[in-house]
């Protein structure tokens, strides 16, 4: 057993009630001068001593003197005078009553302390969870503010080309785009319908020649809004149109469905 496993047994050892393999383990640790167990046993003995001193004084029984004298004679080889005592006394308790009282008090104190520590541990875990949640919320808010700043910068730049991506379905809202040669393309929309979890929207640059190039995948938020900035990965003079399609959740290397929104660039 290691020191952490032996620590709850220090008080029982100090009271002298610990037996068997556990007592042998502690004594083995003490024999090799284990610093943790040596310190722990010393502290436990101090607690036991303080509890013993707190016990009220009681007058010794009248027969104590006789018993002490008999014990002294027995130790010198004399036979005890059984007749003086009548029937042999019952086996003395291994420990005085104050020791059992101290052990009970110590058990109560230990149990209360353990419960208090468990409550504090639970409260600390809840507090840490709340702090992590607050940190994530703060980070999300900072990201939204930074994204809003970037979108505003692209929209207000005189070098940006405003575009209107018109829906093929007339019941769908229009999507606004602002194409800047260096800062990227900003996409905004309102009142967008919700989407299935397994589907997403994907923005494409449609070149004058060649295959469409993926720009970004995105989804409307809970309020049906879209706001994003994506990098421009194609020279503007080579872009013929911007298009949006509905794709699987992770996007597609090439469009797999009909164009849902589109705006001509050149």
Secondary structure, 3 states (H helix, E strand, C coil): CCHHHHHHHHHHHHHCCCCHHHHHHHHHHHHCCCHHHHHHHHHHHHHHHHHHHHCCCCCCCCCHHHHHHHHHHHHCCCCCCHHHHCCCCCCCCCCCHHHHHHHHHHHHHHHHHHHHHHHHHHHHHHHHHHHHHHHHHHHHHHHHHHHHHHHHHHHHCCCCEEEEEEECCCCCCCEEEEEECCCEEEEEECCCCCCCCCEEEEEEEEECCCCCEEEEEECCCCCCCEEEEECCCCCHHHEEEEEEEEEECCCCCCCCCCCCEEEECC
